[in-house]
Structure formats: C-alpha cells, structure tokens
Amino acid sequence: MTTKQPQPVFVGGVLIALLGAICFSTKAIFVKLAYRDTPVDAVSLLALRMIFSLPFFVISAYVSSSKQTNVRFTPRQWLAVAVIGCLGYYISSLLDFLGLQYVTAGIERLILFIYPTLVLLMSSVFFKERIKPIQWVALVITYAGLLIAFVGEVDWHTGQNKNFLLGSLFIFICAITYAAYIVGSGRLIPLVGAIKFNSYAMSFASMGVLIHFWVTSDTSLWEFSTPVYLYGLWMAVLSTVIPSYLVVQGIKRIGADNAAIVGSIGPVSTLIMAYFLLGESISALQLVGTVFILFGVLLVSKQKASPATNG
C-alpha cells in the first residue's frame, strides 16, 4: 500500500541513497587501478568481482526467505527478478568494464549518469508517471553541474584514443540497461521487499557473469597475481555488496526517480577519487560543477514527502 513518508524518513532515505552512490562510484577507480597495475581483462575482473560477492547474496537470500513474514515469489516475479538483476549487474557491469578499457573514470561517470533522465523518461512512457516540477528543476541543476564539471575532460581536438567512441558507446548502453534496472526494481521492491529482491537479483546477476566467463574465456580464475584478487575483493565488498543494499533501501524510502537524481553525486565522488588515486587532473570548472550537483541533491532532499511503500 502506498504511503507518505515523514520528512525524517525521507531525508534518511536520501542519505542512504547518497552513500550508496558514493560507494558504487569506487568501482570505476578499482577497475582503472586493476587495468593500470595488472594485465587482467574485463571479463575476468568482472567474474572475480561477482564470485567474491555471490556468497554474501546467497546467505542474505536464504535468511530473507526463511523469515515467517516471507511471501513466496510467483513464477512471474521469479522471472522479473532474474531479468532485472541481470540487466542491472550482469549486462550493465560487463558493458561498463569493457568501456573502462578505453575511457577515463571521469568520462565513464559523465556518460553513465545520464541514467536519471532515462529513469524519469521510462517511468513516464511505460508507467504513465508524471514528472514533477521539482524533479525537472533538480535534473536541470545536476546536469548543468555535470556539464561544467566534466567540460575539460574531453579532448575535442585529438580525442582520447582510437577506441574512445567504442568505449563511450559501451558506457551509453550500460546507462540504458541500468536505468531499466532502477525502474524495474522500483516496481518490484514494494511487492517482494528490498532485502529479498536485492539478494536474489544480485545472485542471478552473479551467476550470469560466471556463466558468461566460463563459456567465453579460456583463462583460469585461480592463476592471477595477488593484487588482482585484492581488487576483485574490494570491488565485491565496497563497490557491490554494501552499495547494492544501500540503493534498494534508498529506493524503498524515496522512490526510484528521486534515488536516481540523488545518485548524480556519483560523478563528483569519482572525480575526487580519480584525482587522488589515479592522478587525473581537477579544474576550477569541475569544482564549480560539484557545487551545482550538491545543490541539486539538496533540493531533492528538501521535499517533505515522497511515495514509498513497505516491503
């Protein structure tokens, strides 16, 4: 049943979604560090990320399904959870890892974070949801900030490299599939519960990644150097398990559309981490853009209520 959330609950949801977005943004940093420091390929690195993540999700799925309040999935819900999970964390992640071979962490975030617009458009087109004026304003502010923050990232004269457009295309399609995940999860979470949905969706995605690896790769997962496994473990815990639960809890409290807008903080956190950890430059324009994005997130958090459900 749809209810109105009180202001403290809504603000708490914004903070949860914010922390989840920041944790997720560490993924691009770990991927670039792994590519820089080791010879690992995209599919193997993604497989390691998921094989370290899978035990957490399997245990969580078992616990959530063992509760007395558990409601069994219908066959249609099983299919929906599997499809949505694979879209969000198998297909999207694979495209993202492939794209990061050719573009910087900053460019990756810039392209990927068109997804809030796609979420709003998908919700409007497929579910006839009205886009609120406050959401339009927040989008304009955050995207203006993104444009300012990353205007110096692209070398319009010489380009990044010969595969720059290919990498950008991978990230663009990744944004589309991730937006579909956000929209779909926003519909399923009220029906099946946030923790249960995330546990099963991520388990399906992890299995999809591992099946893809075993079918397409001749590489063994047990012959890498220690740094490769450490990067995979860090990505599993800090960039996958923890933020995935934070994001679904944020969606539960403030709705998919608002969670997507709050997630626009991701490029800013990536920009800062890339400066300190990857040596990527940061300019005055990028700092101005950061202020715009933070203001847009604050504008969303000032709403007094948002549709949410108990799950």
C-alpha positions as CSV (number, residue, x, y, z in Angstrom):
1,M,0.0,0.0,0.0
2,T,1.4,3.4,-1.0
3,T,2.0,5.8,1.9
4,K,3.5,9.2,2.5
5,Q,6.9,9.1,4.2
6,P,7.5,11.7,7.0
7,Q,10.4,14.2,6.5
8,P,13.0,12.4,8.7
9,V,12.4,9.1,6.9
10,F,12.7,10.8,3.5
11,V,15.9,12.7,4.4
12,G,17.3,9.4,5.8
13,G,16.5,7.7,2.5
14,V,18.3,10.5,0.6
15,L,21.4,10.0,2.8
16,I,21.3,6.2,2.3
17,A,21.0,6.6,-1.5
18,L,23.8,9.2,-1.4
19,L,26.2,6.8,0.5
20,G,25.2,4.0,-1.9
21,A,26.1,6.2,-4.9
22,I,29.4,7.1,-3.5
23,C,30.3,3.5,-2.7
24,F,29.3,2.5,-6.2
25,S,31.5,5.2,-7.7
26,T,34.6,3.5,-6.2
27,K,34.0,0.7,-8.8
28,A,35.5,2.7,-11.7
29,I,38.5,3.6,-9.6
30,F,39.2,0.0,-8.7
31,V,38.7,-1.1,-12.3
32,K,41.2,1.6,-13.6
33,L,43.7,0.7,-10.9
34,A,43.4,-3.0,-11.8
35,Y,43.9,-2.2,-15.5
36,R,46.9,0.0,-14.6
37,D,48.6,-2.3,-12.2
38,T,47.8,-5.8,-13.6
39,P,47.2,-7.5,-17.0
40,V,43.7,-8.7,-16.1
41,D,41.0,-8.5,-18.8
42,A,37.5,-7.1,-18.3
43,V,35.6,-10.3,-18.2
44,S,37.9,-12.0,-15.7
45,L,37.9,-8.9,-13.5
46,L,34.1,-8.8,-13.5
47,A,34.0,-12.6,-12.8
48,L,36.2,-12.1,-9.7
49,R,34.0,-9.2,-8.5
50,M,31.0,-11.4,-8.7
51,I,32.5,-14.6,-7.3
52,F,33.5,-12.8,-4.2
53,S,30.1,-11.1,-4.0
54,L,28.0,-14.2,-4.5
55,P,28.3,-15.8,-1.0
56,F,27.0,-12.6,0.6
57,F,23.9,-12.5,-1.6
58,V,23.2,-16.3,-1.3
59,I,23.3,-16.1,2.5
60,S,21.1,-13.0,2.5
61,A,18.6,-14.6,0.1
62,Y,18.4,-17.7,2.4
63,V,17.9,-15.6,5.5
64,S,15.2,-13.3,4.0
65,S,13.4,-16.3,2.6
66,S,13.4,-18.1,6.0
67,K,11.5,-15.4,7.8
68,Q,8.0,-16.0,8.9
69,T,6.8,-12.9,7.1
70,N,8.3,-14.2,3.8
71,V,6.0,-14.2,0.8
72,R,6.9,-16.7,-1.9
73,F,7.7,-15.3,-5.4
74,T,5.2,-16.0,-8.1
75,P,6.6,-17.5,-11.3
76,R,6.3,-14.1,-13.0
77,Q,8.2,-12.5,-10.1
78,W,11.0,-15.1,-10.3
79,L,11.4,-14.2,-14.0
80,A,11.2,-10.5,-13.4
81,V,13.8,-10.6,-10.6
82,A,16.2,-12.7,-12.7
83,V,15.8,-10.4,-15.8
84,I,16.1,-7.2,-13.9
85,G,19.1,-8.4,-11.8
86,C,20.9,-9.5,-14.9
87,L,20.2,-6.2,-16.7
88,G,21.5,-4.1,-13.8
89,Y,24.6,-6.1,-12.7
90,Y,25.5,-8.5,-15.4
91,I,24.8,-6.7,-18.7
92,S,25.4,-3.2,-17.3
93,S,28.6,-4.2,-15.4
94,L,30.0,-6.1,-18.4
95,L,29.5,-3.1,-20.7
96,D,30.9,-0.8,-18.0
97,F,34.1,-2.9,-17.6
98,L,34.5,-3.1,-21.3
99,G,34.1,0.7,-21.7
100,L,36.5,1.5,-19.0
101,Q,39.3,-0.1,-21.1
102,Y,39.0,2.9,-23.4
103,V,37.8,5.9,-21.4
104,T,38.9,7.6,-18.2
105,A,37.0,7.1,-14.9
106,G,35.7,10.7,-15.2
107,I,34.3,10.2,-18.8
108,E,32.7,6.9,-17.6
109,R,30.8,8.7,-14.9
110,L,29.8,11.5,-17.2
111,I,28.2,9.2,-19.7
112,L,26.8,6.7,-17.2
113,F,25.0,9.4,-15.2
114,I,22.6,10.2,-18.0
115,Y,20.6,7.4,-16.4
116,P,18.5,9.6,-14.1
117,T,17.0,11.2,-17.2
118,L,16.4,7.8,-18.7
119,V,14.7,6.6,-15.5
120,L,12.3,9.5,-15.5
121,L,11.5,9.0,-19.2
122,M,11.0,5.3,-18.8
123,S,8.7,5.8,-15.8
124,S,6.7,8.4,-17.8
125,V,6.5,6.4,-21.0
126,F,5.8,2.9,-19.6
127,F,4.1,3.6,-16.4
128,K,2.5,7.0,-17.1
129,E,4.1,8.6,-14.1
130,R,4.0,12.4,-14.1
131,I,7.4,14.0,-13.8
132,K,7.1,16.5,-11.0
133,P,8.3,20.1,-11.5
134,I,10.8,19.8,-8.6
135,Q,12.3,16.8,-10.4
136,W,12.8,18.7,-13.6
137,V,14.5,21.5,-11.6
138,A,16.7,19.1,-9.8
139,L,17.7,17.4,-13.1
140,V,18.5,20.7,-14.8
141,I,20.7,21.8,-11.9
142,T,22.5,18.4,-11.5
143,Y,23.1,18.0,-15.3
144,A,24.3,21.6,-15.5
145,G,26.8,20.7,-12.8
146,L,27.8,17.6,-14.7
147,L,28.4,19.5,-17.8
148,I,30.5,22.1,-16.0
149,A,32.4,19.5,-14.0
150,F,33.5,17.5,-17.0
151,V,33.8,20.1,-19.8
152,G,37.5,19.8,-19.6
153,E,37.6,16.0,-19.6
154,V,37.1,15.6,-23.4
155,D,39.9,16.4,-25.8
156,W,37.8,17.7,-28.7
157,H,40.7,18.2,-31.0
158,T,42.8,15.0,-30.7
159,G,40.4,12.6,-29.0
160,Q,41.3,10.2,-26.3
161,N,42.3,7.2,-28.4
162,K,41.1,5.3,-31.4
163,N,38.7,3.2,-29.3
164,F,37.2,6.2,-27.4
165,L,33.9,6.2,-29.3
166,L,33.6,2.4,-28.8
167,G,34.2,2.8,-25.1
168,S,31.7,5.6,-24.9
169,L,29.1,3.5,-26.7
170,F,29.6,0.7,-24.2
171,I,29.0,3.1,-21.3
172,F,26.0,4.6,-23.0
173,I,24.2,1.3,-23.4
174,C,25.2,0.5,-19.9
175,A,23.4,3.6,-18.7
176,I,20.2,2.4,-20.6
177,T,20.3,-1.1,-19.0
178,Y,21.0,0.3,-15.5
179,A,18.1,2.8,-15.9
180,A,15.9,-0.2,-16.7
181,Y,17.1,-1.9,-13.6
182,I,16.3,1.2,-11.4
183,V,12.8,1.4,-12.9
184,G,12.1,-2.3,-12.6
185,S,13.4,-2.6,-9.1
186,G,11.2,0.4,-8.1
187,R,8.2,-1.7,-9.1
188,L,9.3,-5.0,-7.6
189,I,10.7,-3.8,-4.2
190,P,7.3,-2.9,-2.8
191,L,5.9,-6.3,-3.7
192,V,8.8,-8.6,-2.5
193,G,10.8,-6.5,-0.1
194,A,14.1,-4.6,-0.6
195,I,16.5,-7.1,1.0
196,K,14.9,-10.1,-0.6
197,F,14.8,-8.5,-4.0
198,N,18.4,-7.4,-3.9
199,S,19.7,-10.7,-2.6
200,Y,18.1,-12.7,-5.4
201,A,18.6,-10.2,-8.2
202,M,22.3,-10.0,-7.4
203,S,22.6,-13.8,-7.1
204,F,21.1,-14.2,-10.6
205,A,23.4,-11.5,-11.9
206,S,26.5,-13.1,-10.3
207,M,25.6,-16.5,-11.8
208,G,25.0,-14.8,-15.2
209,V,28.5,-13.2,-15.1
210,L,30.2,-16.5,-14.1
211,I,28.4,-18.5,-16.8
212,H,29.5,-15.9,-19.3
213,F,33.1,-16.2,-18.1
214,W,33.1,-20.0,-18.2
215,V,31.6,-20.0,-21.7
216,T,33.7,-17.3,-23.3
217,S,37.0,-17.3,-21.5
218,D,40.0,-19.7,-21.6
219,T,41.5,-18.0,-18.5
220,S,41.5,-19.7,-15.1
221,L,40.3,-17.7,-12.2
222,W,43.0,-19.2,-10.0
223,E,46.2,-18.1,-11.7
224,F,46.2,-14.3,-11.2
225,S,48.6,-12.4,-9.0
226,T,47.6,-11.3,-5.5
227,P,46.8,-7.6,-6.5
228,V,44.1,-8.9,-9.0
229,Y,42.3,-10.8,-6.2
230,L,42.6,-7.8,-3.8
231,Y,41.0,-5.5,-6.4
232,G,38.3,-8.1,-7.0
233,L,37.6,-8.4,-3.3
234,W,37.5,-4.6,-2.7
235,M,35.1,-4.2,-5.6
236,A,32.9,-7.1,-4.3
237,V,32.6,-5.7,-0.8
238,L,32.8,-1.9,-1.1
239,S,31.6,-1.4,-4.6
240,T,29.0,-4.1,-4.9
241,V,27.6,-5.7,-1.8
242,I,27.3,-2.7,0.5
243,P,26.1,-0.2,-2.0
244,S,23.6,-2.6,-3.6
245,Y,21.7,-2.9,-0.3
246,L,22.0,0.9,0.3
247,V,20.5,1.7,-3.1
248,V,17.5,-0.6,-2.7
249,Q,16.8,0.8,0.8
250,G,17.1,4.3,-0.7
251,I,14.6,3.4,-3.5
252,K,12.2,1.9,-0.9
253,R,12.2,5.2,1.1
254,I,12.3,7.9,-1.6
255,G,11.3,6.2,-4.8
256,A,13.2,5.2,-7.9
257,D,13.1,8.6,-9.6
258,N,14.5,10.5,-6.6
259,A,17.1,7.9,-5.9
260,A,18.3,8.2,-9.5
261,I,18.6,12.0,-9.1
262,V,20.4,11.7,-5.7
263,G,22.8,9.2,-7.4
264,S,24.1,12.1,-9.6
265,I,26.6,12.7,-6.8
266,G,28.5,9.7,-8.1
267,P,30.5,11.6,-10.8
268,V,31.6,14.1,-8.2
269,S,33.0,11.4,-5.9
270,T,34.6,9.7,-8.8
271,L,36.2,12.9,-9.9
272,I,37.7,13.4,-6.4
273,M,38.9,9.9,-6.0
274,A,40.4,9.8,-9.5
275,Y,42.4,13.0,-8.6
276,F,43.9,11.4,-5.5
277,L,44.2,7.8,-6.6
278,L,44.7,7.9,-10.4
279,G,46.4,11.3,-10.8
280,E,43.6,12.7,-13.0
281,S,43.5,16.5,-13.0
282,I,40.8,18.5,-11.4
283,S,40.0,22.1,-12.5
284,A,38.1,25.1,-11.2
285,L,35.2,24.4,-13.6
286,Q,35.0,20.9,-12.1
287,L,34.8,22.3,-8.6
288,V,32.0,24.7,-9.7
289,G,30.2,21.8,-11.2
290,T,30.5,19.9,-7.9
291,V,28.7,22.8,-6.1
292,F,25.8,22.6,-8.7
293,I,25.4,18.9,-8.2
294,L,25.4,19.1,-4.4
295,F,22.8,21.8,-4.6
296,G,20.6,19.6,-6.9
297,V,20.8,16.7,-4.4
298,L,20.0,19.1,-1.5
299,L,16.9,20.3,-3.5
300,V,15.6,16.8,-3.7
301,S,16.2,16.2,0.0
302,K,14.1,19.2,0.9
303,Q,10.9,17.6,-0.4
304,K,8.6,16.9,2.5
305,A,7.2,13.7,1.2
306,S,7.6,11.1,-1.5
307,P,5.6,8.0,-2.5
308,A,7.1,4.9,-0.8
309,T,6.0,1.5,0.3
310,N,6.6,-1.0,2.9
311,G,8.4,-4.1,1.6
